[in-house]
Every structure is written in C-alpha cells, then in structure tokens.
Amino acid sequence: MSWNGFKKSLSRAGTTVMQKTGQVDRTVDSEFADEEARYRALEKEVLALQKEAKGYLDAIRLLAASQSRVAETVDEFFIDHSDAAMAANAYKRSTDELDAKTARELDAPYRATVLEPVGKLASFFPEINRTIEKRNKKLLDYDSARTRHRKLLEKPSDDPTRLPRAEKELEEAKILFESLNDQLMTELPQLLELRIPYLDPSFEAMVRMQAKFAEEGYEKLGGVQRYFAEGVREEYAEGQLDAQVEGVLQEMRELSICGLTAA
C-alpha cells in the first residue's frame, strides 16, 4: 500500500468512527442495500453449487472405482467354474467397464458443461466484490466531504479559500461515488437476471449425464443376472433370499470357530 493509500485508509477509518458518534453524515442507501443482499445470496448459492458439483463428480468416480474393487474381491472368492463363479466374473467385467466409461465418457464432458461454466461464473465475484468495496469507500469520502461543506456553510471560516476548496472536493467525491454506484446499480440486476439462462444448459447437461450413468449401470449390471439360477429374481422379490442369507449366517454362528471369544 502506498503512503497516500495508507493515509486514505486512516482517514476513512476515522470517518467511520465519527459516523457512529454522529459527527459525520451517513448516507443510508436502502435501494443499493437490497441489490447487494440479492447479489450476496447469488454469490453464496453459486459458490455452494460449485463445491457440490465438484463433490458429485468425485463421488461418482469414487463409486465406480469402489464398485470395481468390490467386484474384484468377490471374483477372487471363486476358483471353480460354477454358475456363481461365472456371475462373479461377469460382475467384475461389468464394473470394470463402468469404471472405465466413467473416466472416459463422464469426466471430461462433466467438467466442460458443468464445472467450467459454474467456475467461470464464480470467477466474476472477486472483481465485483472489489468494486463494491471501492464504492463503499467512495461513499465514505462523499459523506465526509458533504459534512465538511455543510459545516462551512453553517459556520463560515475566516479563510475565504476553504469553502471553494470544500465545494470542489465535494463535487469530485460525488462524481466518483455516483459513477461506481450507477455502474453497480445497473450491472448487479443484470447479473441476477442472467443467472438462469446461463446455468440452465449446465443443469440440463448434469441431468442428462446422471441419467446416462444410471442407464448404463442398469444395463451392465442387468446383464449379470443371466448367470443367476432360475427363479432368483422372484425369490428376492418375495423375500426368500433374505431368509436364506439369515439361515446361512445362523449356521456360521453355530460353528465353534465363530463362537470363540478372546481369552
């Protein structure tokens, strides 16, 4: 920070303190406050969307990879050529294909159509925030100049140059503030209006990719079912498989090696 910048910061800090004690006029701009509140809500939502959208892709990739590792472990349980072994091997092939397709066909399109557009929108916020901060600083300068000018009108100075100088400072402060204020009051509503048409294609792309991932998963894993014994699907629907699993677990509990406790 330059020396002049440091002096301005000190002056504005003093102005803020004097506004709280009523020594300096304070502008209350409810119209701008409303626009800024709407902008802050958008900023919060977009940053959350950016985080959650990335989290979704990470979760899908983790799901596909974890599913593949589970299938690999299940496949290693079987060393024969039974129907169950064939089903386990088919399951492994299906999950490996899904894992590869996720990395190959979901990752890049998702980044291009969802993460990059959302990230680009989020990248505007730092510059907007700097402009808002600058506008607020110029408002402090304007309030300070207006107060000095008012006090000189109420109590004229013996120095005849002070009032013209205060009028010039007031006019300059007013021009700088109104320029930034007008810019923000024009552009913030435009940004809010554009959020839906801008994000709508990304939303549609996300839904389509989610549907494609689910459909391909259903198709791949559905193919594994042909290796199951006849009637397995009906038994599952009727709850018979749950009873069979519970029966096997009970037999395992009855084994002495499963009933041992640590000494």
Backbone as numpy.savetxt, mean C-alpha at the origin, in Angstrom:
# Nx Ny Nz CAx CAy CAz Cx Cy Cz
21.41 23.38 4.90 20.57 24.57 4.90 21.44 25.81 4.90
21.12 26.78 4.03 21.88 28.03 3.95 21.59 28.89 5.18
22.43 29.92 5.36 22.24 30.82 6.49 20.90 31.56 6.38
20.56 31.98 5.15 19.28 32.65 4.97 18.11 31.71 5.27
18.27 30.44 4.82 17.23 29.46 5.12 17.08 29.21 6.60
18.23 29.20 7.31 18.20 29.00 8.76 17.49 30.15 9.45
17.78 31.38 9.00 17.13 32.55 9.60 15.63 32.54 9.34
15.23 32.11 8.13 13.80 32.02 7.83 13.11 30.99 8.72
13.79 29.86 8.94 13.21 28.82 9.80 13.01 29.34 11.21
14.00 30.07 11.73 13.87 30.64 13.07 12.73 31.65 13.12
12.64 32.49 12.07 11.60 33.50 12.03 10.21 32.85 12.00
10.07 31.78 11.19 8.77 31.10 11.10 8.42 30.39 12.39
9.44 29.85 13.06 9.19 29.22 14.36 8.68 30.25 15.36
9.28 31.43 15.32 8.82 32.50 16.20 7.42 32.96 15.86
7.12 33.02 14.56 5.77 33.41 14.12 4.73 32.41 14.62
5.06 31.11 14.54 4.14 30.07 15.00 3.84 30.24 16.48
4.89 30.51 17.26 4.70 30.71 18.71 3.83 31.92 18.98
4.09 33.02 18.28 3.32 34.25 18.50 1.87 34.12 18.03
1.64 33.26 17.03 0.25 33.01 16.61 -0.52 32.33 17.73
0.16 31.43 18.44 -0.51 30.72 19.53 -0.86 31.66 20.69
-0.08 32.73 20.83 -0.34 33.68 21.91 -1.17 34.88 21.43
-1.56 34.87 20.13 -2.40 35.93 19.61 -1.67 37.18 19.20
-0.33 37.15 19.16 0.45 38.34 18.79 0.55 38.51 17.27
0.35 37.43 16.53 0.40 37.48 15.08 -0.90 36.89 14.53
-1.44 37.53 13.50 -2.67 37.04 12.87 -2.46 35.62 12.34
-3.52 34.85 12.37 -3.44 33.47 11.86 -4.59 33.22 10.90
-4.26 32.85 9.68 -5.28 32.58 8.67 -5.86 31.18 8.88
-7.17 31.08 8.93 -7.86 29.80 9.01 -8.50 29.54 7.66
-7.94 28.60 6.92 -8.40 28.30 5.56 -9.09 26.94 5.57
-10.37 26.93 5.86 -11.11 25.67 5.98 -11.25 24.97 4.63
-11.31 25.75 3.55 -11.44 25.15 2.22 -10.20 24.33 1.88
-9.02 24.91 2.13 -7.78 24.17 1.86 -7.65 22.99 2.82
-8.05 23.18 4.07 -7.97 22.10 5.05 -8.79 20.89 4.61
-9.96 21.15 4.02 -10.80 20.06 3.53 -10.12 19.32 2.38
-9.53 20.08 1.45 -8.84 19.45 0.31 -7.63 18.65 0.78
-6.91 19.21 1.73 -5.73 18.48 2.24 -6.14 17.21 2.97
-7.25 17.26 3.70 -7.73 16.06 4.41 -8.09 14.96 3.42
-8.74 15.35 2.30 -9.08 14.35 1.28 -7.81 13.78 0.63
-6.85 14.66 0.42 -5.58 14.20 -0.16 -4.87 13.24 0.80
-4.85 13.58 2.09 -4.18 12.72 3.07 -4.83 11.34 3.13
-6.16 11.30 2.98 -6.85 10.01 2.97 -6.42 9.20 1.74
-6.31 9.87 0.58 -5.85 9.19 -0.63 -4.43 8.69 -0.46
-3.57 9.52 0.08 -2.17 9.14 0.29 -2.08 7.89 1.17
-2.83 7.88 2.25 -2.83 6.74 3.16 -3.32 5.46 2.47
-4.39 5.60 1.69 -4.97 4.43 1.01 -4.04 3.88 -0.06
-3.42 4.77 -0.83 -2.53 4.31 -1.90 -1.29 3.64 -1.33
-0.72 4.20 -0.28 0.45 3.58 0.34 0.10 2.21 0.93
-1.10 2.10 1.51 -1.54 0.80 2.02 -1.75 -0.18 0.88
-2.35 0.31 -0.23 -2.56 -0.54 -1.40 -1.23 -1.03 -1.96
-0.26 -0.15 -2.03 1.07 -0.52 -2.53 1.67 -1.64 -1.68
1.56 -1.50 -0.37 2.11 -2.51 0.54 1.37 -3.84 0.40
0.04 -3.79 0.40 -0.75 -5.02 0.34 -0.65 -5.70 -1.02
-0.55 -4.91 -2.10 -0.41 -5.49 -3.43 0.90 -6.26 -3.55
1.96 -5.71 -3.00 3.24 -6.42 -2.99 3.15 -7.66 -2.11
2.44 -7.52 -0.97 2.27 -8.66 -0.07 1.50 -9.79 -0.73
0.54 -9.43 -1.60 -0.23 -10.47 -2.31 0.68 -11.27 -3.23
1.51 -10.57 -4.02 2.42 -11.28 -4.93 3.39 -12.16 -4.15
3.93 -11.63 -3.06 4.84 -12.43 -2.23 4.13 -13.67 -1.69
2.86 -13.50 -1.29 2.10 -14.62 -0.73 1.82 -15.68 -1.79
1.47 -15.25 -3.01 1.20 -16.20 -4.08 2.46 -17.00 -4.42
3.58 -16.30 -4.52 4.84 -16.99 -4.82 5.22 -17.95 -3.70
4.99 -17.52 -2.45 5.29 -18.39 -1.31 4.36 -19.59 -1.29
3.08 -19.37 -1.61 2.12 -20.47 -1.66 2.53 -21.51 -2.69
2.87 -21.04 -3.90 3.25 -21.96 -4.97 4.52 -22.73 -4.60
5.50 -22.03 -4.03 6.76 -22.69 -3.67 6.55 -23.67 -2.52
5.75 -23.27 -1.51 5.49 -24.16 -0.36 4.72 -25.39 -0.79
3.74 -25.19 -1.68 2.94 -26.30 -2.19 3.84 -27.30 -2.93
4.81 -26.79 -3.69 5.73 -27.65 -4.41 6.61 -28.44 -3.45
7.05 -27.79 -2.38 7.90 -28.49 -1.40 7.11 -29.55 -0.64
5.85 -29.25 -0.32 5.00 -30.25 0.33 4.83 -31.46 -0.57
4.56 -31.21 -1.86 4.36 -32.30 -2.81 5.62 -33.14 -2.95
6.77 -32.49 -2.93 8.04 -33.23 -3.04 8.23 -34.15 -1.84
7.88 -33.66 -0.67 8.01 -34.47 0.54 7.02 -35.64 0.52
5.78 -35.38 0.11 4.78 -36.45 0.02 5.23 -37.51 -0.97
5.78 -37.07 -2.10 6.22 -38.02 -3.13 7.31 -38.94 -2.60
8.16 -38.43 -1.71 9.25 -39.23 -1.17 8.77 -40.30 -0.19
7.51 -40.21 0.24 6.96 -41.22 1.13 6.81 -42.57 0.41
6.65 -42.51 -0.90 6.32 -43.73 -1.66 7.52 -44.21 -2.47
7.78 -45.52 -2.38 8.88 -46.12 -3.12 8.37 -47.25 -4.01
7.04 -47.44 -4.06 6.46 -48.50 -4.88 5.78 -47.90 -6.10
4.98 -48.68 -6.78 4.27 -48.22 -7.97 2.76 -48.35 -7.77
2.33 -48.13 -6.54 0.90 -48.22 -6.22 0.16 -47.01 -6.78
-1.20 -47.11 -6.70 -2.01 -45.98 -7.13 -1.70 -44.74 -6.31
-1.47 -44.94 -5.02 -1.16 -43.81 -4.14 0.15 -43.15 -4.55
1.15 -43.99 -4.91 2.44 -43.45 -5.33 2.29 -42.66 -6.63
1.47 -43.17 -7.54 1.23 -42.47 -8.80 0.51 -41.14 -8.56
-0.42 -41.14 -7.62 -1.14 -39.91 -7.28 -0.18 -38.88 -6.68
0.71 -39.36 -5.78 1.67 -38.46 -5.15 2.61 -37.86 -6.19
3.06 -38.69 -7.15 3.95 -38.21 -8.20 3.23 -37.21 -9.11
1.97 -37.49 -9.41 1.18 -36.57 -10.23 0.97 -35.24 -9.51
0.78 -35.32 -8.21 0.62 -34.11 -7.40 1.90 -33.28 -7.44
3.04 -33.96 -7.34 4.32 -33.25 -7.39 4.52 -32.57 -8.74
4.22 -33.27 -9.82 4.38 -32.67 -11.14 3.47 -31.45 -11.31
2.25 -31.56 -10.83 1.29 -30.46 -10.95 1.75 -29.23 -10.17
2.20 -29.43 -8.95 2.62 -28.29 -8.13 3.91 -27.67 -8.66
4.80 -28.49 -9.20 6.01 -27.95 -9.82 5.66 -27.07 -11.01
4.70 -27.52 -11.82 4.27 -26.73 -12.97 3.62 -25.42 -12.54
2.82 -25.48 -11.48 2.18 -24.27 -10.97 3.22 -23.29 -10.43
4.22 -23.81 -9.74 5.29 -22.96 -9.21 6.03 -22.28 -10.34
6.34 -23.05 -11.40 7.06 -22.48 -12.54 6.20 -21.45 -13.27
4.91 -21.74 -13.44 4.02 -20.81 -14.14 3.83 -19.52 -13.34
3.84 -19.64 -12.02 3.70 -18.44 -11.19 4.87 -17.51 -11.42
6.07 -18.08 -11.40 7.27 -17.25 -11.61 7.34 -16.73 -13.04
6.88 -17.54 -13.99 7.04 -17.18 -15.40 5.90 -16.30 -15.92
4.66 -16.60 -15.53 3.51 -15.96 -16.15 2.74 -14.99 -15.26
2.98 -15.03 -13.95 2.25 -14.14 -13.04 3.12 -12.99 -12.57
4.37 -13.29 -12.23 5.24 -12.30 -11.60 5.41 -11.04 -12.45
5.93 -11.18 -13.67 6.21 -10.01 -14.51 4.95 -9.23 -14.89
3.87 -9.91 -15.36 2.65 -9.15 -15.68 2.06 -8.43 -14.47
2.12 -9.06 -13.30 1.57 -8.44 -12.09 2.36 -7.18 -11.73
3.67 -7.28 -11.84 4.50 -6.10 -11.56 4.21 -4.97 -12.55
4.04 -5.33 -13.83 3.84 -4.32 -14.87 2.47 -3.66 -14.78
1.43 -4.44 -14.44 0.06 -3.91 -14.48 -0.48 -3.47 -13.12
0.15 -3.91 -12.05 -0.35 -3.56 -10.72 0.69 -2.80 -9.90
1.82 -3.43 -9.63 2.79 -2.81 -8.73 3.40 -1.53 -9.29
3.76 -1.54 -10.57 4.38 -0.34 -11.14 3.42 0.85 -11.22
2.17 0.68 -11.70 1.25 1.83 -11.70 0.96 2.38 -10.30
0.75 1.48 -9.34 0.49 1.93 -7.97 1.73 2.64 -7.41
2.91 2.07 -7.69 4.14 2.69 -7.23 4.37 4.06 -7.84
4.01 4.21 -9.13 4.17 5.50 -9.80 3.25 6.55 -9.16
2.01 6.15 -8.85 1.10 7.07 -8.17 1.65 7.48 -6.81
2.17 6.51 -6.07 2.73 6.80 -4.75 3.96 7.70 -4.84
4.67 7.64 -5.96 5.90 8.44 -6.11 5.61 9.93 -6.21
4.36 10.31 -6.53 4.00 11.72 -6.61 3.88 12.37 -5.23
3.61 11.57 -4.21 3.28 12.12 -2.90 4.41 12.95 -2.27
5.68 12.52 -2.32 6.72 13.35 -1.71 6.78 14.76 -2.28
6.64 14.91 -3.61 6.67 16.24 -4.22 5.44 17.05 -3.80
4.29 16.40 -3.77 3.07 17.10 -3.33 3.23 17.56 -1.88
3.77 16.69 -1.05 3.96 17.04 0.36 4.93 18.21 0.52
5.98 18.24 -0.31 6.91 19.37 -0.24 6.22 20.67 -0.65
5.34 20.58 -1.65 4.61 21.77 -2.09 3.65 22.25 -1.00
2.98 21.32 -0.33 2.08 21.69 0.77 2.87 22.34 1.89
4.02 21.76 2.21 4.86 22.31 3.28 5.33 23.72 2.92
5.71 23.90 1.65 6.16 25.22 1.20 5.01 26.21 1.25
3.82 25.78 0.85 2.64 26.64 0.91 2.37 27.09 2.34
2.48 26.16 3.30 2.24 26.49 4.70 3.28 27.48 5.24
4.52 27.34 4.77 5.57 28.28 5.19 5.28 29.68 4.63
4.86 29.72 3.37 4.54 31.01 2.77 3.32 31.66 3.42
2.42 30.84 3.93 1.27 31.38 4.65 1.72 32.02 5.97
2.68 31.39 6.64 3.24 31.99 7.86 3.88 33.34 7.54
4.64 33.39 6.44 5.27 34.65 6.05 4.20 35.70 5.74
3.14 35.28 5.08 2.06 36.21 4.72 1.36 36.73 5.97
1.06 35.84 6.91 0.42 36.26 8.17 1.32 37.23 8.93
2.62 36.93 8.95 3.55 37.80 9.66 3.62 39.18 9.00
3.71 39.20 7.66 3.78 40.48 6.94 2.48 41.26 7.12
1.35 40.59 7.09 0.06 41.26 7.24 -0.06 41.87 8.65
0.45 41.16 9.65 0.38 41.67 11.02 1.27 42.90 11.18
2.48 42.84 10.62 3.38 44.00 10.71 2.76 45.21 10.02
2.15 44.98 8.86 1.52 46.08 8.12 0.34 46.66 8.90
-0.48 45.80 9.48 -1.62 46.27 10.25 -1.19 47.09 11.46
-0.16 46.64 12.14 0.30 47.35 13.33 0.88 48.72 12.97
1.54 48.81 11.81 2.07 50.11 11.39 0.95 51.06 11.01
-0.17 50.51 10.49 -1.32 51.37 10.19 -1.98 51.85 11.47
-2.04 50.96 12.46 -2.68 51.32 13.73 -1.81 52.26 14.55
-0.49 52.08 14.45 0.44 52.92 15.21 1.60 53.30 14.30
1.45 54.39 13.54 2.47 54.78 12.57 3.84 54.96 13.22
4.86 54.63 12.46 6.24 54.74 12.93 6.81 56.12 12.61
7.80 56.53 13.40 8.49 57.79 13.13 9.33 57.69 11.86
9.65 56.45 11.49 10.44 56.23 10.28 9.49 56.14 9.08
9.50 57.12 8.17 8.55 57.14 7.06 8.76 56.01 6.04
9.91 55.34 6.11 10.18 54.27 5.12 9.60 52.92 5.56
9.22 52.81 6.84 8.78 51.51 7.33 7.46 51.04 6.70
6.50 51.94 6.58 5.20 51.52 6.03 5.31 51.11 4.55
5.98 51.91 3.69 6.13 51.46 2.28 6.87 50.12 2.19
7.88 49.93 3.06 8.61 48.68 3.05 7.71 47.53 3.48
6.87 47.77 4.48 5.95 46.74 4.97 4.90 46.42 3.90
4.45 47.44 3.17 3.48 47.21 2.09 4.08 46.36 0.98
5.33 46.63 0.66 6.01 45.85 -0.38 6.19 44.39 0.07
6.62 44.21 1.34 6.80 42.86 1.87 5.46 42.11 1.90
4.39 42.82 2.25 3.07 42.20 2.29 2.64 41.75 0.90
2.84 42.61 -0.10 2.44 42.27 -1.46 3.24 41.08 -1.99
4.53 41.06 -1.71 5.38 39.94 -2.16 4.97 38.64 -1.48
4.71 38.72 -0.17 4.30 37.52 0.58 2.95 37.01 0.08
2.06 37.95 -0.23 0.74 37.57 -0.72 0.84 36.86 -2.07
1.66 37.39 -2.96 1.81 36.80 -4.30 2.39 35.38 -4.20
3.42 35.21 -3.39 4.06 33.89 -3.25 3.09 32.88 -2.66
2.36 33.30 -1.62 1.41 32.38 -0.99 0.27 32.01 -1.94
-0.33 33.01 -2.55 -1.49 32.74 -3.40 -1.13 31.91 -4.62
0.09 32.06 -5.11 0.54 31.25 -6.24 0.55 29.77 -5.90
1.15 29.43 -4.76 1.19 28.03 -4.32 -0.19 27.53 -3.91
-0.94 28.39 -3.23 -2.27 27.99 -2.78 -3.19 27.70 -3.96
-3.17 28.58 -4.96 -4.01 28.38 -6.15 -3.61 27.10 -6.89
-2.31 26.85 -6.97 -1.84 25.64 -7.64 -2.38 24.39 -6.95
-2.27 24.35 -5.63 -2.74 23.19 -4.87 -4.26 23.05 -4.91
-4.96 24.17 -4.82 -6.42 24.11 -4.83 -6.95 23.68 -6.20
-6.13 23.85 -7.24 -6.52 23.38 -8.57 -6.15 21.91 -8.78
-4.94 21.56 -8.37 -4.40 20.25 -8.71 -4.81 19.14 -7.74
-5.00 19.44 -6.46 -5.40 18.38 -5.51 -6.75 17.77 -5.87
-7.79 18.58 -6.18 -9.06 17.96 -6.60 -8.92 17.15 -7.89
-8.06 17.61 -8.81 -7.84 16.87 -10.05 -7.21 15.51 -9.76
-6.25 15.49 -8.85 -5.62 14.22 -8.46 -6.64 13.26 -7.88
-7.51 13.76 -7.04 -8.54 12.91 -6.42 -9.52 12.38 -7.47
-9.87 13.22 -8.44 -10.79 12.80 -9.49 -10.18 11.72 -10.39
-8.88 11.77 -10.58 -8.20 10.85 -11.50 -7.88 9.49 -10.87
-8.07 9.38 -9.55 -7.61 8.15 -8.88 -8.35 6.91 -9.40
-9.66 7.03 -9.66 -10.43 5.86 -10.10 -10.06 5.44 -11.52
-10.13 6.35 -12.52 -9.73 5.93 -13.87 -8.29 5.46 -13.95
-7.42 5.98 -13.08 -6.02 5.56 -13.10 -5.86 4.15 -12.55
-6.52 3.84 -11.44 -6.33 2.56 -10.77 -7.24 1.46 -11.31
-8.30 1.83 -12.02 -9.25 0.83 -12.49 -8.61 -0.25 -13.37
-7.74 0.08 -14.33 -7.10 -0.97 -15.12 -6.26 -1.93 -14.27
-5.60 -1.40 -13.25 -4.80 -2.25 -12.37 -5.70 -3.20 -11.57
-6.84 -2.68 -11.13 -7.78 -3.52 -10.39 -8.30 -4.65 -11.27
-8.65 -4.31 -12.52 -9.14 -5.32 -13.45 -8.07 -6.37 -13.73
-6.83 -5.91 -13.92 -5.73 -6.84 -14.18 -5.51 -7.77 -12.99
-5.60 -7.23 -11.78 -5.41 -8.05 -10.58 -6.49 -9.14 -10.50
-7.73 -8.77 -10.75 -8.81 -9.75 -10.69 -8.61 -10.84 -11.73
-8.24 -10.45 -12.95 -8.03 -11.42 -14.02 -6.90 -12.38 -13.68
-5.82 -11.86 -13.12 -4.68 -12.72 -12.78 -5.01 -13.64 -11.62
-5.77 -13.15 -10.66 -6.22 -14.01 -9.56 -7.08 -15.14 -10.08
-8.00 -14.79 -11.00 -8.88 -15.81 -11.56 -8.07 -16.84 -12.35
-7.10 -16.38 -13.13 -6.27 -17.28 -13.92 -5.47 -18.22 -13.02
-4.91 -17.68 -11.96 -4.13 -18.50 -11.03 -5.01 -19.58 -10.40
-6.23 -19.17 -9.98 -7.14 -20.12 -9.36 -7.60 -21.19 -10.35
-7.91 -20.75 -11.59 -8.37 -21.70 -12.61 -7.30 -22.72 -12.97
-6.06 -22.24 -13.13 -4.98 -23.15 -13.48 -4.67 -24.10 -12.33
-4.76 -23.59 -11.10 -4.56 -24.45 -9.95 -5.62 -25.54 -9.88
-6.87 -25.15 -10.13 -7.96 -26.13 -10.11 -7.77 -27.17 -11.21
-7.37 -26.69 -12.41 -7.19 -27.61 -13.53 -6.04 -28.58 -13.27
-4.91 -28.06 -12.82 -3.75 -28.93 -12.57 -4.02 -29.94 -11.47
-4.55 -29.47 -10.35 -4.77 -30.35 -9.22 -5.97 -31.27 -9.47
-6.93 -30.79 -10.27 -8.06 -31.65 -10.61 -7.61 -32.87 -11.40
-6.54 -32.72 -12.18 -6.03 -33.85 -12.95 -5.45 -34.95 -12.09
-5.06 -34.61 -10.86 -4.48 -35.61 -9.96 -5.55 -36.60 -9.50
-6.80 -36.17 -9.52 -7.88 -37.00 -8.98 -8.10 -38.30 -9.76
-7.68 -38.31 -11.01 -7.90 -39.54 -11.79 -7.05 -40.71 -11.28
-6.05 -40.38 -10.46 -5.23 -41.45 -9.89 -5.82 -41.99 -8.59
-6.86 -41.36 -8.07 -7.48 -41.83 -6.85 -8.38 -43.04 -7.15
-8.60 -43.83 -6.12 -9.48 -45.00 -6.27 -10.91 -44.54 -6.54
-11.68 -45.41 -7.18 -13.07 -45.10 -7.49 -13.85 -44.80 -6.21
-14.67 -43.78 -6.25 -15.54 -43.47 -5.12 -14.91 -42.59 -4.05
-13.62 -42.21 -4.23 -12.97 -41.40 -3.20 -13.65 -40.05 -3.05
-14.01 -39.43 -4.18 -14.64 -38.10 -4.11 -15.99 -38.18 -3.39
-16.75 -39.26 -3.67 -18.04 -39.42 -3.00 -17.85 -39.67 -1.50
-16.85 -40.47 -1.18 -16.57 -40.74 0.24 -16.18 -39.45 0.97
-15.39 -38.61 0.30 -14.99 -37.35 0.91 -16.20 -36.46 1.15
-17.07 -36.36 0.13 -18.27 -35.52 0.25 -19.18 -36.00 1.37
-19.21 -37.32 1.59 -20.08 -37.88 2.63 -19.42 -37.92 4.01
-18.18 -37.48 4.08 -17.49 -37.46 5.37 -16.85 -38.77 5.78
-16.86 -39.74 4.86 -16.31 -41.05 5.21 -14.79 -41.02 5.33
-14.13 -40.18 4.52 -12.67 -40.13 4.59 -12.20 -39.60 5.93
-12.93 -38.66 6.49 -12.57 -38.14 7.82 -12.60 -39.26 8.84
-13.61 -40.10 8.75 -13.72 -41.22 9.69 -12.58 -42.20 9.49
-12.20 -42.45 8.22 -11.09 -43.35 7.95 -9.78 -42.82 8.51
-9.54 -41.52 8.31 -8.32 -40.90 8.85 -8.30 -40.99 10.36
-9.43 -40.70 10.99 -9.49 -40.77 12.45 -9.26 -42.20 12.93
-9.76 -43.19 12.17 -9.54 -44.58 12.54 -8.08 -44.96 12.49
-7.38 -44.53 11.45 -5.94 -44.81 11.34 -5.17 -44.11 12.46
-5.54 -42.87 12.77 -4.87 -42.17 13.87 -5.07 -42.89 15.19
-6.27 -43.43 15.41 -6.53 -44.16 16.64 -5.67 -45.42 16.73
-5.51 -46.12 15.59 -4.64 -47.30 15.58 -3.19 -46.93 15.91
-2.75 -45.75 15.40 -1.39 -45.31 15.69 -1.23 -44.97 17.16
-2.28 -44.39 17.76 -2.20 -44.05 19.18 -2.08 -45.31 20.03
-2.64 -46.40 19.56 -2.63 -47.63 20.33 -1.31 -48.37 20.25
-0.45 -47.96 19.30 0.88 -48.58 19.21 1.70 -48.17 20.42
2.47 -49.10 20.93 3.26 -48.79 22.14 4.32 -47.73 21.87
4.84 -47.70 20.64 5.90 -46.72 20.36 5.32 -45.30 20.33
3.99 -45.18 20.12 3.37 -43.84 20.12 2.89 -43.46 21.51
2.86 -44.43 22.40 2.37 -44.15 23.74 3.46 -43.90 24.75
4.73 -44.03 24.31 5.83 -43.82 25.24 5.94 -42.37 25.62
6.32 -42.11 26.84 6.55 -40.76 27.33 7.99 -40.65 27.77
8.52 -39.45 27.74 9.91 -39.25 28.14 10.09 -39.56 29.61
11.21 -40.19 29.93 11.50 -40.52 31.32 11.90 -39.31 32.10
